[in-house]
């Protein structure tokens, strides 16, 4: 009878368990010294070896000829447990046996000694599914069971286990298995099963498995059955799983970062017509956003993750990270997560949802979310800092030695006064002054919010601020004008007069654009 790969390759002893050495070492020592506990709690994500370790521990405590804490695998007890015929090792699915009556029946059974083995072992899977009454009925039995009874509880949701249960068990937390370990095991299984697979394809399957060995072997089996020529390649893995080539996704992301809406929508349409899974595409975009943040803030940690990307995709990602602020990337993440949440509820409009999300990412001005505003402000600061490099001040002359007369400064030709800038003409000085003025006003958000959306111009000794009716009302009060006058003096190094102008009522062709519009944002 055919067995699925994850069942066929289930670990038979502690040494075969992959990626959980911090647990198997302790269990082996306890088994070898005969100091096993009466109750264990195995917790961790799916496919990390909880049930396998539970069965191995059940064999180890009942084995007739244990080897350094491992079950021998050849004695009568080990063979009976492996074949599922041992009546003293019971696997209980708490998802379907979660009532208090089921636990009462179990409590009555533990009074009888084992019929074949040395210990009766109860393996309760998904124990967090038990009802509150069932947990309460289990407490006393779990605390002081007969010496021939052992409980092994397994769960994927530790937070749902009552503290009264936790305090009665030895708890072991199973980690996600490293991708490299999963890849190596896939290559080993493929070699034993005569499956031809590329190393890159094995690494790709390991990434999709998300730390679970059972998922990895299931994906390997699915890809092996779906290949026409019998060889598993990265392309065949992508096609079989309905995933999208990361080069295409990175190219889409590059178009988004450049604000190219037509190119971005055309790429989504092409992927959709090629029968790509849009949910998977959205997952890839979210994962790519995470990698972009890692590239930007911790490039050294990207070396391991980056091996998954093609050379062209890696180049795209580095270009996006270098040209995007952290605020913008976090805004991208919030938009994609919102689209993912909506997609789970509105399955019929998946293409429309992802297109809407991409348009919001391309043009942050279309979004009223506070994260969009932060992204726009960060982009303004980035452009202003690039347009106005900071010039180092000249060093002050050294003081003459004590008792020595200062050397007179040489006569220099009188420096002609610099030609003033044309009134109200945008320039680098104008951009620098506006940025510094906004920075000084940042502590007064009521004034800052109106000033950053206004058009700030310098006309001689007057700072003219063109705003709307509400802005002129707020900033035109004597108190607000005094604060702005002090901020302008701090930003420009001299005193200015402040003129707040309602541009909706101004005449004579006065400036009508805001600072955001001037910078193209």
N, C-alpha and C positions, 0 to 999 in steps of 0.2 A: 504494500500500500504506500502511495506517495505521501511524503511528509514535507511540509513547508520548510524552507531553509532555516528559519529562525527556531523551529522546533528541532530540526535535525542537528543543528549546531549549538543547542543549548549547553551551557557549561556543565560538566559532570563532576568537577571538584573545584575547590577554592582557587587552585593555581590557574585554572582556565578562565576565571572571571577577569574581564578586561576593564581597567580603569578604576577599580575600587579596592586598591591594595590597602588603603587605610582601614577598611572594614574586614576584608578577608584575612589579614594578618592577625587581627584580634580574635576572630571566630576560630581560626585554626588553633591558636594557642589555648583558647578555652576548651575546645574539643579534645586536644591532646592531653590537657591536664585534668580533664573531667570536671571542669568548673563552669559548666554552661548554666545560664540563667533559666528561670522558669517562664519568662516572658520577654519577647523582643518586639521592637517596633522598627520596621524598615520603611523609610520615607524617601521620596525622590521622584523625579519626573519619569515618564513612561519609558520603558525599554532600557533601563540602566542596570538591571540585574537583581531586582528585589525578589521576585518569585524564584529565580534560579538559585540565589543564595539561601532562600528559605528551604528549598528542596535539598540542597547540598547539606545544610545544617541538619535537616531531618535524617538524612542518610548517615551523617557523621556520628550522631548520638546513638544510632541503632546499628552501626556497622560492627560486624563480628571480628574484623581484622583491620582496624584503621591504620593509616600510614601517616605519621607526623600530623595528625589532626584532620587529614583528608580521608574520605570514605574510600575503601578499596575498589568499589565498583564491580566486584566479582562475587561477593558472598551472596547468600540467599536473601538477606535483608535488603541489600543494595539493589539487587535485580528486581525484587518485588516492588520496591518504591519506584524504580525507573519505569517499570511496566505499568504502574498504576493499580496493581492488584493488592497492595498492602492496605488492609482495612484499618490499620492503626495510624495511618497518615491521612488526614482528611483535609481537603482543600475546600474552603467555604467561600462562596461569592457573597460578600455582604451587600452588594447592590440588590440582589434578589432574595436574600435571607436577612432582612434588616429589622424584623419585628421583634418585640419582646418575647413572643412565644418561641421563636427560633432559638433565642439565647437561653430560654428556660429549658428547652429540650437538650441543648448542649450542656447546660449545667447538670442535668440529670445523668448524662452519658459519662461525664468525667469520673463518676463514682466507681465505674467498673474498670478493672485493670486491663492492659492491652492483651490481646489474644495471641499475637504472633511475635511482636517486636518488644524491645526493652522499654521503649517509651511511646506513648500516644502523643502525636504532634498534630495540633490544629493550626493550619495555615489559613488565616482570614484575610482575603484580598479585598482591597477598597474598603477598609474598615471604617473610613469616615462616613460611609453611607448608612451606618447603623443609626437608629432613632435614639433620642435622648433616653427613653425608657429602656431600650436594649443595652445602652452603655451602662446604665445604673444596675441592671440585672447582672451584668458581666463583672462588676467591680470586685465583689468578694471572691469569686472563683479565680479571677485574674491575680488577686493579691496573694492568696494562699491555696493554690491548686494541689492536688495529690502529687507526691514526689515523682510519679511516673507520667505526669502530664506536662506538656510544654506548649505554649502559645507563641506563634509568630504572626504578628499583625503587619500588614503592608498597606501603604496609602500614598497617594499622590498629592494630597491636600492636608498637610500637617496642621494648618490653622483650624481645621474643623474637629480635631481630636480634643476631647475634654482634658483639662489638666489632671483630673483624677486618674485618667487612664495613662497619661504620660508619666506620672510619678511612679507607676507600678511596672514600668517596662524599661529595659535597656534600649536606648534610642540610637539608631545609626542612620545617618543621612547619606544617601547615594548621590554622587555628583554626576553631572553631564559628562559623558565620555569625550575625551579629546578627539578632534577631527582626524588627526594623524593616526591615532590608534584605530579608529574606525576604518580609515582608508587601508591600513596595513592588514586588518582582519578581513576586509572585503577581498583584497588581493589573494590572501591565503585561502579563503573559501572558494574563490573563483578558480584557483589552481587545482584544488581538490575536486571540484565539481566539473572540471573541464569547460569552464566558461571563459571565453576570450574577452578581456576587458583592458582598455587603456588605463594607465596610471592616472591621467587627468580625469577620466570618467569616474574612477573610483573616488578621487578627491571631491568631485562634484556631488556624487551620491552621499558622501560623508557630510558635506555641508548641508544638503537638504535634510539629512536625518536629524539634525539639530540635537546632537548628543545622545541619541537613542540607538543602541545596537539593533534592537528588533526592527525599528523602522528602516535602518540601513539594509538589513538582509531582505526585508520585504521589497524595498525599492530595487535591490539587485535582482531579485527573482522576477519582478515585473519588467525590468529593462531587458533581461535575458530572454523572456518570452516574446518581447515586442520587436526584437531586432530581426531583420530579414536575412542578413548574411551570417548571423551568429556571433558577431563581434560587437561589443559595446563600446561606443565612442562618446565623447562629450556631446556631439550633435544628437546622437540617438537618445541619450539621457534627457536632453532638453525637449526633444520631440515627444518622448514617451510620457514625460511628466507634465507636458503642456507649459513648460517654462519658456522664458524669453532669453535669447542670447544676450549676455551682459554687455557686449559691444554696442548692440542696438539700443539697449536701455541707457547706457552711458551717453550715446549720441543724442537720444531724446532729452536726457537731463542737460546736456550741453546747450541744446536749443532753448530749453526753458531758462537756463541761467542767462542767456543772451537776450531774453525777452522776445524771441522770434515765435510769435503765436502761429503763423501759417505753417512753418516747418514742423513745429511740435504737433499740431493737429494732423498734419499729413502723415507723420510717423506713426501716430496712434491709429489712424485709419489703415495704414499698411499692415501693422501688426494685427489689427482686428480682422482684416480680410484674410490674413494667413492663418486664421483659426487659433491664434494665441489666447491663452487664458488671461483675461483682464484682471482677475483677482490676483493671479500670480504676478502679473506685471506690477500691480500696485504694491505687493509685498516686496518685490525687487527694488522698487523706487524707495520704499521706506528703509530697507536695508542699506541701500546706496547712500541715503542721507546720513545714516549713522556712520558709514565709512568716510564720508566727506568731512564730518566733524572730527573723526579720528585723525584724518590726514592733516587737518588744519591745526589741531591743538596737540596732537601727540603722534607725529609722523613715524617715530621709531616703533610704535605699537601697530602700525599698519602693515609692517613687513609680512606678518603671518597671514593676515586676512587678504592682503593684496595679491597673494599667489593665486587666488581664485579668478582674478580678472585677466583678460587678455592684455597684451601690450598696448593695443590701441585704446581699450577701455581705461586702462590705468593712466594713460596720457590724458584722456578726457577728464577723468576725475581730478587729477592734479591741477588742470587748468581751471576747472570749476571752483575748487577749494581756494586757489590763490586769488580768484576774482570775486569771491563772495564773502560777505561778513558773517560772523557767527550768528547775529540776529536774523539774517536772511535765511540761513540754513535751518535755524530753529523754526522760522515761519514756514518754510517748506515742509518740515516734519509735521507741524500742526495741521496744515492743509491736507496732507496725505493721510494722516490718521483720521481726520474728520471724514474724508472720502471713503476710507476703509470701513468706518462705522456705518456710514450711510449705505454702502454697498451691501452690507449684510442684511439690511432691512428692505432695500428696494432693488431686488435682483433683476427686475425687468429693464432697468435703465442704467446698466453698468457702463456702457460706452459714454452716455451723456454725463454721468457722474464724474468719470475720470477726465473727460474733456473739460468740464467746468473747473475741476481742480487744477488742471494744467494751465488754463487761462488765468486763474487767480494767482498762480505761481509766477507766470510770465509778467503780469502787470499788477504790482502790489497796490496801485492806486484804486483798483476795483474792489478792494477789501476794506471793510471798516473795523476789522479785528485789531485790538491793541498791538498784537504781534506784527501786523502789517505796518503800523505806524512806527514801531521800533525799528523795523527793517529799513523803512524809508529814511529815518533819522540817521541810522548807521551808515547808509549809503551816502547821505549828504556829508557826514563827517569824513568819510573815506575820500570823497572827491575833493573836499576843501583842503584836506591835509595833503593830497597829491598836488593840488594847484598852488598851495602856499607853503613851500618848504621853509623851515625855521632857519634863520640866519644867526650864526653865533655872534655874540657881542664882542667887540675888541677888548683885549685885556687892558686893565688900568696900568699906567706907567709905574715902575717901581719907585718907592720913596728913596730920596738921597740919603747917604750915610749921615750919622749924627755928627754935627760940627762942620759939615760941608755945605756950602751954599748951593741951592738948586741951580741946575743948568738951565738957562733961559731957553724957552722953546724957539725953534727957528721960525723966522718970518715966513708964513705961507700965504700964497695968493688967496685973496678973499673968495670963499666959496659962493658961487651964485646960488640964489635960492632956487630950489627945484620948481619946475613948472607945475602948477596945480593941475590936478586931473579935471577933465571936463565935468561940469556939474551933472550929477545923476547918471553918469555913464558907468555901467558895470565893468569891473576890472578885478585883477587879483587882489588889490588893496581893498576894494569893496567887498569881495568875497571873504577876505580875512577878517575885516572889521565886523561884517554881519555874523560870522561864525563866533568871534570872540564875544560880541554883544549877546548872542543867544546863550553862550556858555555861562556868562555872568548872570543872566536872568533865569538860569535853569532851576534855581532854588525857589523861584516864584512861578509855579506852574500856571497860575491864572494868567500872568502876563506872557510867559514863555509860549504857551499854546497859541496865543493870538499873534505874537511876534514872528514865530517860525512860519506862519502861513501868510505873513504880510510881505510887502515889497519895501525894503529898507534902502534908502538912497542918501548920499552925502552931497549937500549943496553948500560949499564954503564952510561956515561954522554952524550949519543947521543940518540936523538929521531928520529927514522926512520919512515918515512911516505911513505907507498907503495900506489901508485895511478896509474892512467892511463896516457896516453901521454898528454892529455889536462890538467889534474890536475897537472902534473909535470911542464908543461909549465907555468901555472898560478901561482902555489905556489913556483916555483923555481926562480922567480925574486928576486933580492936583497931586494927590499922593502917588498915583501910578506914574505920572509924568516925572515927578521928582526921582522915583526909583529908576526909571529908564534913563534920565539925565545922568545919574550917578554911574549907571552901567556903561553908558556911552563914553563917559570920561575915563573909566577904567579900561575900556577896550581901545579907545583912540589916543589916550595919553594927553588929552586936552579937553577943555570944556566945550560943549555943544548946546545949541538951542534945540528943543524937541518940538517937532510939528507933526501932530497926529491928523491924518487926512482921511476922510471918508471917501474912498475912491468911487463909490456908487453915486456920490453927489458931486464929484470933482468935474471940472470942465477944462477945456483947452488941451485935450490930448494927454492928460496926465497918465503916468505909468499905471498899467492895470494888471501886471503880472506879479505873482508871489515869488518868494525865494525858491520854492519847490519847482515852479514852472521855469524859472530862469535856469536852474541846473538840469532841467529835463527830467524831473522826477514826478 
